[in-house]
């Protein structure tokens, strides 16, 4: 599990649900601003195009008549657990640093 480098406390699964911005994440224990590792930032950037791709695939197959609603629901039922598992694994290996402030500039 990731830990806060300032207070040393563990950031558990519950805290991962409030992790939306890897550039600016307040520690829920000591409230210092944390910054996630570079790989976590890449994952955050990749979420939008991957989501659009998944939605585009289902829309394309439905509009072209290849899939009906049931097939799209099956697709999402298979893909959603993989995405959740990926997010959980990603959180487990996330590392944080205390964000440097630009005060005085």
DATAJO-V471388 format. One record per helix or strand. SS is the DSSP state (a for helix, b for strand). FROM is the first residue (numbers start at 1). TO is the last residue. Records with the same first field share a line. If there is no record, write none. Layout:
BEGIN
SS->FROM-TO / FROM-TO
END
This chain:
BEGIN
b->2-3 / 10-11 / 25-26 / 33-36 / 96-98
a->13-16 / 38-63 / 69-92
END
